[in-house]
């Protein structure tokens, strides 16, 4: 894959070029540009498959470049490079055809490679589809359905669809990564084939439907209902179908699913829009984990955008002033605002959190939270996760504020505060911070005036005391959550620090 880098900051261009061994992934950097005009010229000369495009540049900014690409018929994929203040501009760029975006302050090689590899895979699929068309003269049904959703075709003659009451339904599996753990070696094909086979059986008697798998965890159904005349009748029919599929998947495969349903349309050219509506509706499941089926709802509130920008400006100001208590209160208010408006999906919300996080912890990559983030599926989980992260950082900063800890001990204290639930040893810390285990042990005891594992156990017990307030959690579950491998060891350590067992503590103190 041929890649063009466009950014007016030379250090950003150098960083992207040098951070990854591009050739080992069958990718090549074919050029770099420092402004929009130069970028257009290089696109015409070198025909890149992918353009990494900065939003703010001299001569022509990223939005102007996207517009000119459309006018000139340049069909390269585009990933936007943005700063934290560019939220509205990024939205406009996505509407103009950008495929994805990076948040520059916390862009790293793993994130770059993950997103770029997805683009590479998409390009490969598109090329395969072109080859199929050329060699066979007609496209497989899956390709036809996908192109119908993307607005590339407006014919249904080869599909089981009529031109009346067309609705798009998207669904995905909840807790997908955990579900995969049931299958040997995470055999994703077994799960996906089971879902598709069940759909085939459930929809066999319905003559006006097409379905396919769009991504690993995204399935699409297109229904037409030529015999139903009313809009309400169509909604009822689609709801019943989605509910039947939901119940069957739960009964036969023991998986829970969430659904997004578009408005019905009679125009084939509107199916692309219906697809986007279904995606938007599916996003409501991020905010509401208690219901499986969501309809698209039109949302146009200009004042909401202004309110959100105000929240973000206030939070940034409070972080700059190190007014952490006020920040956490504003953060909660912003989260309540998002919950009520349900404006953004998980990725957009996470990028806002990350931008705020970057302001207080520029080296937060080592904190090792990205693995946990991948398993989060709901807004409530995301909110709790980032609140705990901010509180942990603020706690360490407050504790360390007037103490002359060395940089490495400050980093280790931060690490323990965030990763107390992991298996931690002097050896693993040595590997993490590139110093000898003995050196860490001696320096920690000297500066903190207690042993490293005494300090770690104090953190774990404090976290456990908080969790013991939740009677839904069993003692062994709490032990695992705070980093103990066995309930017995947890009980011994708890007794040592609190003078009573976890069970007695729950009875007396909670």
Secondary structure, DSSP 8 states (H G I E B T S, - for coil): -EEEEE-S-HHHHHHHHHHS-GGGGT-EEEEEESSHHHHHHHHHHH--SEEEEESS-SSS-HHHHHHHHHHHT---EEEEEE-GGGHHHHHHHHHTT--EEEEGGG--HHHHHHHHHHHHHHHHHHHHHHHHHHHHSS--HHHHHHHHHTTS----TTTT--SSSBEEEEEEETTHHHHHTTSGGG-HHHHHHHHHHHHHHHTTT-SSEEEEEEETTEEEEEE--TT--SHHHHHHHHHHHHHHHHHHHHHHH---EEEEE---BS-GGGHHHHHHHHHHHHGGGGT-TT-SEEE------HHHHHHHHHHHHHHHHHHHTT-HHHHHHHHHHHHHHHHHH--S-HHHHHHHHHHHHHHH-TTGGGG--HHHHHT--SHHHHHHHHHHHHHHHHHHHHHHTTS---HHHHHHHHHHHHHTTS---HHHHHHHHTS-HHHHHHHHHHHHSS-HHHHHHHHHHHHHHHHTT-TTS-HHHHHHHTT-S-HHHHHHHHHHHHSS-HHHHHHHH-
